């Protein structure tokens, strides 16, 4: 085979493989960005639910249904566990973005 044709084939193969590798890396980067956005949405949702729990327990204490907000929180969590079988296990400090 002529050296010019051979070098052209090698150049085309290199260009195509480089484009494929670039496309693959870009696709993986977009997947990672989507996952990071989803994780941040979940963090925001957990923070909102924790805030909602705090407000609800303070309200229960104001209504004299519980002795204190902390007692109301413990009772609310126990009742949720008894009725739904789930208990929160993520603390607010675990939701910090730097961890």
C-alpha positions as CSV (number, residue, x, y, z in Angstrom):
1,X,0.0,0.0,0.0
2,X,1.2,3.5,-0.7
3,X,2.6,5.3,2.3
4,X,0.3,8.3,1.6
5,X,-2.8,6.2,1.7
6,X,-1.6,4.4,4.8
7,X,-0.9,7.6,6.6
8,X,-4.3,9.0,5.6
9,X,-6.0,5.8,7.0
10,X,-4.1,6.2,10.3
11,X,-5.0,9.9,10.5
12,X,-8.7,9.2,9.9
13,X,-8.7,6.3,12.4
14,X,-7.1,8.5,15.0
15,X,-9.5,11.4,14.4
16,X,-12.5,9.1,14.7
17,X,-11.2,7.4,17.8
18,X,-10.5,10.8,19.4
19,X,-14.0,12.0,18.6
20,X,-15.5,8.8,20.1
21,X,-13.5,9.2,23.3
22,X,-14.4,12.8,23.5
23,X,-18.1,12.0,23.1
24,X,-17.9,9.3,25.7
25,X,-16.2,11.6,28.2
26,X,-18.8,14.3,27.6
27,X,-21.7,11.9,28.0
28,X,-20.2,10.6,31.3
29,X,-19.8,14.2,32.5
30,X,-23.4,15.0,31.8
31,X,-24.5,11.9,33.7
32,X,-22.4,13.0,36.7
33,X,-23.9,16.5,36.6
34,X,-27.5,15.1,36.5
35,X,-26.7,12.9,39.5
36,X,-25.1,15.8,41.4
37,X,-28.3,17.9,40.8
38,X,-30.5,15.0,42.0
39,X,-28.4,14.6,45.2
40,X,-28.7,18.3,45.8
41,X,-32.5,18.2,45.3
42,X,-32.7,15.3,47.8
43,X,-30.6,17.2,50.3
44,X,-33.0,20.2,50.0
45,X,-36.0,17.9,50.5
46,X,-34.5,16.3,53.6
47,X,-33.7,19.8,55.0
48,X,-37.3,20.9,54.3
49,X,-38.7,17.9,56.0
50,X,-36.4,18.3,59.0
51,X,-37.5,22.0,59.3
52,X,-41.1,20.9,59.0
53,X,-40.6,18.4,61.8
54,X,-39.1,21.1,64.0
55,X,-42.0,23.5,63.3
56,X,-44.6,20.8,64.0
57,X,-42.9,19.8,67.3
58,X,-42.7,23.4,68.4
59,X,-46.4,23.8,67.5
60,X,-47.3,20.7,69.5
61,X,-45.5,22.2,72.5
62,X,-47.3,25.5,72.1
63,X,-50.6,23.7,72.1
64,X,-49.6,21.9,75.3
65,X,-49.9,18.5,73.6
66,X,-46.3,17.9,74.6
67,X,-44.2,19.1,77.5
68,X,-41.4,20.4,75.2
69,X,-40.5,20.5,71.5
70,X,-37.9,17.8,72.2
71,X,-40.5,15.5,73.9
72,X,-42.9,16.2,71.0
73,X,-40.2,15.2,68.5
74,X,-39.5,12.0,70.3
75,X,-43.2,11.1,70.5
76,X,-43.7,12.0,66.8
77,X,-40.8,9.9,65.7
78,X,-41.9,6.9,67.8
79,X,-45.5,7.2,66.5
80,X,-44.2,7.4,62.9
81,X,-42.1,4.3,63.6
82,X,-45.0,2.4,65.1
83,X,-47.4,3.3,62.3
84,X,-45.1,3.3,59.2
85,X,-42.0,1.4,60.3
86,X,-39.5,4.1,59.4
87,X,-37.3,6.3,61.6
88,X,-35.2,9.3,60.5
89,X,-31.5,8.6,60.7
90,X,-29.9,11.6,58.9
91,X,-28.8,14.5,61.1
92,X,-28.7,18.1,59.8
93,X,-24.9,18.1,60.1
94,X,-24.7,15.2,57.6
95,X,-26.4,17.4,55.0
96,X,-23.6,19.9,54.8
97,X,-22.3,20.2,51.2
98,X,-18.6,20.0,52.2
99,X,-18.9,16.4,53.5
